[in-house]
Amino acid sequence: MAGLLLLSAILLLDATIVFSHPQSRSSIVGVEDAEDSVWWWIAALVMNDYPTRIYCGGTLVADTWVLTAAHCINTKRSRYSVLLGVHRLTEDVTAEKKFKIVKSVIHPKYNNAIKGYDIALVRLDRPVRVLGVGRYPYLGDSKDNYDDPCYVAGWGQITENDPLPVPRTLQEVAVPIVPNDACKKSYPHLKPEMICAGKSGKDSCQGDTGGPLMCISKDGSDEIWKLAGIVSYGRGCGRAAFPGVYTRVSSYRDFISNNIKGFRKGIRKSRKA
């Protein structure tokens, strides 16, 4: 799984960039099974009519809020549920792991993924309570210098044409960050508010859209997980010279904090669920 959480349906723009519908990546390419509870903050957005298939991914960033891609939120929210604390999509999902969406906030400047602003928040019908786990991931900061590898995880396709097989276990893959000046050669419309990651055979894919790109950052002597990006779009999955494109979270900290009451500019130090 080369890019984190998941979308389906493929859309072509300019006949060059492959999007899942909503526009983004599917599952993770070049991956392996993730350990249970390691990425406990990863959310699965599923359609109520197809609860064992991934639609999009997301990241729990506060007790009642999940961060995802704007293009994931394009129809009535009553059609979707959010799953948290789930490792295999085909296992029985208890009521405590299934959440309704009561509010969605799409970035007001969003039009399509290529133009940027591919970020949205969804509010859950009740707080998430997860015991025995670590901190929420911190939001990426403009000062961060990420050390390889970064990781993306999700339940999306494992190649451009192959869905994640049953029991649809959460997948993860390590991906290198690709500097924007190099990535712009593959995606001429790339904007500073985007970040690229991946290489041949290691990428996010359809179904991973909206999921997190997670990187290690130094905090003094500590190494902490940072939510660096949100799976947005890309050409194919795992193709050489075409890494995945992610919404750069550090560019949207104000959007997040302005919409989540009491969210202190995205600073999550020592905050536990």
Secondary structure as a PSIPRED ss2 file (coil, helix, strand):
# PSIPRED VFORMAT (PSIPRED V4.0)

   1 M C   1.000  0.000  0.000
   2 A C   1.000  0.000  0.000
   3 G C   1.000  0.000  0.000
   4 L C   1.000  0.000  0.000
   5 L C   1.000  0.000  0.000
   6 L C   1.000  0.000  0.000
   7 L C   1.000  0.000  0.000
   8 S C   1.000  0.000  0.000
   9 A C   1.000  0.000  0.000
  10 I E   0.000  0.000  1.000
  11 L E   0.000  0.000  1.000
  12 L E   0.000  0.000  1.000
  13 L E   0.000  0.000  1.000
  14 D C   1.000  0.000  0.000
  15 A C   1.000  0.000  0.000
  16 T C   1.000  0.000  0.000
  17 I E   0.000  0.000  1.000
  18 V E   0.000  0.000  1.000
  19 F E   0.000  0.000  1.000
  20 S E   0.000  0.000  1.000
  21 H C   1.000  0.000  0.000
  22 P C   1.000  0.000  0.000
  23 Q C   1.000  0.000  0.000
  24 S C   1.000  0.000  0.000
  25 R C   1.000  0.000  0.000
  26 S E   0.000  0.000  1.000
  27 S C   1.000  0.000  0.000
  28 I C   1.000  0.000  0.000
  29 V E   0.000  0.000  1.000
  30 G C   1.000  0.000  0.000
  31 V C   1.000  0.000  0.000
  32 E E   0.000  0.000  1.000
  33 D E   0.000  0.000  1.000
  34 A C   1.000  0.000  0.000
  35 E C   1.000  0.000  0.000
  36 D C   1.000  0.000  0.000
  37 S C   1.000  0.000  0.000
  38 V C   1.000  0.000  0.000
  39 W C   1.000  0.000  0.000
  40 W C   1.000  0.000  0.000
  41 W C   1.000  0.000  0.000
  42 I E   0.000  0.000  1.000
  43 A E   0.000  0.000  1.000
  44 A E   0.000  0.000  1.000
  45 L E   0.000  0.000  1.000
  46 V E   0.000  0.000  1.000
  47 M E   0.000  0.000  1.000
  48 N C   1.000  0.000  0.000
  49 D C   1.000  0.000  0.000
  50 Y E   0.000  0.000  1.000
  51 P C   1.000  0.000  0.000
  52 T C   1.000  0.000  0.000
  53 R C   1.000  0.000  0.000
  54 I C   1.000  0.000  0.000
  55 Y C   1.000  0.000  0.000
  56 C E   0.000  0.000  1.000
  57 G E   0.000  0.000  1.000
  58 G E   0.000  0.000  1.000
  59 T E   0.000  0.000  1.000
  60 L E   0.000  0.000  1.000
  61 V E   0.000  0.000  1.000
  62 A E   0.000  0.000  1.000
  63 D C   1.000  0.000  0.000
  64 T C   1.000  0.000  0.000
  65 W E   0.000  0.000  1.000
  66 V E   0.000  0.000  1.000
  67 L E   0.000  0.000  1.000
  68 T E   0.000  0.000  1.000
  69 A C   1.000  0.000  0.000
  70 A H   0.000  1.000  0.000
  71 H H   0.000  1.000  0.000
  72 C H   0.000  1.000  0.000
  73 I C   1.000  0.000  0.000
  74 N C   1.000  0.000  0.000
  75 T C   1.000  0.000  0.000
  76 K C   1.000  0.000  0.000
  77 R H   0.000  1.000  0.000
  78 S H   0.000  1.000  0.000
  79 R H   0.000  1.000  0.000
  80 Y E   0.000  0.000  1.000
  81 S E   0.000  0.000  1.000
  82 V E   0.000  0.000  1.000
  83 L E   0.000  0.000  1.000
  84 L E   0.000  0.000  1.000
  85 G C   1.000  0.000  0.000
  86 V C   1.000  0.000  0.000
  87 H C   1.000  0.000  0.000
  88 R E   0.000  0.000  1.000
  89 L C   1.000  0.000  0.000
  90 T C   1.000  0.000  0.000
  91 E C   1.000  0.000  0.000
  92 D C   1.000  0.000  0.000
  93 V C   1.000  0.000  0.000
  94 T C   1.000  0.000  0.000
  95 A H   0.000  1.000  0.000
  96 E H   0.000  1.000  0.000
  97 K H   0.000  1.000  0.000
  98 K E   0.000  0.000  1.000
  99 F E   0.000  0.000  1.000
 100 K E   0.000  0.000  1.000
 101 I E   0.000  0.000  1.000
 102 V E   0.000  0.000  1.000
 103 K E   0.000  0.000  1.000
 104 S E   0.000  0.000  1.000
 105 V E   0.000  0.000  1.000
 106 I E   0.000  0.000  1.000
 107 H C   1.000  0.000  0.000
 108 P C   1.000  0.000  0.000
 109 K C   1.000  0.000  0.000
 110 Y C   1.000  0.000  0.000
 111 N C   1.000  0.000  0.000
 112 N C   1.000  0.000  0.000
 113 A H   0.000  1.000  0.000
 114 I H   0.000  1.000  0.000
 115 K H   0.000  1.000  0.000
 116 G C   1.000  0.000  0.000
 117 Y C   1.000  0.000  0.000
 118 D C   1.000  0.000  0.000
 119 I C   1.000  0.000  0.000
 120 A E   0.000  0.000  1.000
 121 L E   0.000  0.000  1.000
 122 V E   0.000  0.000  1.000
 123 R E   0.000  0.000  1.000
 124 L E   0.000  0.000  1.000
 125 D C   1.000  0.000  0.000
 126 R C   1.000  0.000  0.000
 127 P C   1.000  0.000  0.000
 128 V C   1.000  0.000  0.000
 129 R C   1.000  0.000  0.000
 130 V C   1.000  0.000  0.000
 131 L C   1.000  0.000  0.000
 132 G C   1.000  0.000  0.000
 133 V C   1.000  0.000  0.000
 134 G C   1.000  0.000  0.000
 135 R E   0.000  0.000  1.000
 136 Y C   1.000  0.000  0.000
 137 P C   1.000  0.000  0.000
 138 Y E   0.000  0.000  1.000
 139 L E   0.000  0.000  1.000
 140 G C   1.000  0.000  0.000
 141 D C   1.000  0.000  0.000
 142 S C   1.000  0.000  0.000
 143 K C   1.000  0.000  0.000
 144 D C   1.000  0.000  0.000
 145 N C   1.000  0.000  0.000
 146 Y C   1.000  0.000  0.000
 147 D E   0.000  0.000  1.000
 148 D E   0.000  0.000  1.000
 149 P E   0.000  0.000  1.000
 150 C E   0.000  0.000  1.000
 151 Y E   0.000  0.000  1.000
 152 V E   0.000  0.000  1.000
 153 A E   0.000  0.000  1.000
 154 G E   0.000  0.000  1.000
 155 W C   1.000  0.000  0.000
 156 G C   1.000  0.000  0.000
 157 Q C   1.000  0.000  0.000
 158 I C   1.000  0.000  0.000
 159 T C   1.000  0.000  0.000
 160 E C   1.000  0.000  0.000
 161 N C   1.000  0.000  0.000
 162 D C   1.000  0.000  0.000
 163 P C   1.000  0.000  0.000
 164 L C   1.000  0.000  0.000
 165 P C   1.000  0.000  0.000
 166 V C   1.000  0.000  0.000
 167 P C   1.000  0.000  0.000
 168 R C   1.000  0.000  0.000
 169 T E   0.000  0.000  1.000
 170 L C   1.000  0.000  0.000
 171 Q E   0.000  0.000  1.000
 172 E E   0.000  0.000  1.000
 173 V E   0.000  0.000  1.000
 174 A E   0.000  0.000  1.000
 175 V E   0.000  0.000  1.000
 176 P C   1.000  0.000  0.000
 177 I E   0.000  0.000  1.000
 178 V E   0.000  0.000  1.000
 179 P C   1.000  0.000  0.000
 180 N H   0.000  1.000  0.000
 181 D H   0.000  1.000  0.000
 182 A H   0.000  1.000  0.000
 183 C H   0.000  1.000  0.000
 184 K C   1.000  0.000  0.000
 185 K C   1.000  0.000  0.000
 186 S C   1.000  0.000  0.000
 187 Y C   1.000  0.000  0.000
 188 P C   1.000  0.000  0.000
 189 H C   1.000  0.000  0.000
 190 L C   1.000  0.000  0.000
 191 K C   1.000  0.000  0.000
 192 P C   1.000  0.000  0.000
 193 E C   1.000  0.000  0.000
 194 M E   0.000  0.000  1.000
 195 I E   0.000  0.000  1.000
 196 C E   0.000  0.000  1.000
 197 A E   0.000  0.000  1.000
 198 G C   1.000  0.000  0.000
 199 K E   0.000  0.000  1.000
 200 S C   1.000  0.000  0.000
 201 G C   1.000  0.000  0.000
 202 K E   0.000  0.000  1.000
 203 D E   0.000  0.000  1.000
 204 S C   1.000  0.000  0.000
 205 C C   1.000  0.000  0.000
 206 Q E   0.000  0.000  1.000
 207 G E   0.000  0.000  1.000
 208 D C   1.000  0.000  0.000
 209 T C   1.000  0.000  0.000
 210 G C   1.000  0.000  0.000
 211 G C   1.000  0.000  0.000
 212 P E   0.000  0.000  1.000
 213 L E   0.000  0.000  1.000
 214 M E   0.000  0.000  1.000
 215 C E   0.000  0.000  1.000
 216 I E   0.000  0.000  1.000
 217 S E   0.000  0.000  1.000
 218 K E   0.000  0.000  1.000
 219 D E   0.000  0.000  1.000
 220 G C   1.000  0.000  0.000
 221 S C   1.000  0.000  0.000
 222 D E   0.000  0.000  1.000
 223 E E   0.000  0.000  1.000
 224 I E   0.000  0.000  1.000
 225 W E   0.000  0.000  1.000
 226 K E   0.000  0.000  1.000
 227 L E   0.000  0.000  1.000
 228 A E   0.000  0.000  1.000
 229 G E   0.000  0.000  1.000
 230 I E   0.000  0.000  1.000
 231 V E   0.000  0.000  1.000
 232 S E   0.000  0.000  1.000
 233 Y E   0.000  0.000  1.000
 234 G C   1.000  0.000  0.000
 235 R C   1.000  0.000  0.000
 236 G C   1.000  0.000  0.000
 237 C C   1.000  0.000  0.000
 238 G C   1.000  0.000  0.000
 239 R C   1.000  0.000  0.000
 240 A C   1.000  0.000  0.000
 241 A C   1.000  0.000  0.000
 242 F C   1.000  0.000  0.000
 243 P C   1.000  0.000  0.000
 244 G E   0.000  0.000  1.000
 245 V E   0.000  0.000  1.000
 246 Y E   0.000  0.000  1.000
 247 T E   0.000  0.000  1.000
 248 R E   0.000  0.000  1.000
 249 V H   0.000  1.000  0.000
 250 S H   0.000  1.000  0.000
 251 S H   0.000  1.000  0.000
 252 Y H   0.000  1.000  0.000
 253 R H   0.000  1.000  0.000
 254 D H   0.000  1.000  0.000
 255 F H   0.000  1.000  0.000
 256 I H   0.000  1.000  0.000
 257 S H   0.000  1.000  0.000
 258 N H   0.000  1.000  0.000
 259 N H   0.000  1.000  0.000
 260 I C   1.000  0.000  0.000
 261 K C   1.000  0.000  0.000
 262 G C   1.000  0.000  0.000
 263 F C   1.000  0.000  0.000
 264 R C   1.000  0.000  0.000
 265 K C   1.000  0.000  0.000
 266 G C   1.000  0.000  0.000
 267 I C   1.000  0.000  0.000
 268 R C   1.000  0.000  0.000
 269 K C   1.000  0.000  0.000
 270 S C   1.000  0.000  0.000
 271 R C   1.000  0.000  0.000
 272 K E   0.000  0.000  1.000
 273 A C   1.000  0.000  0.000
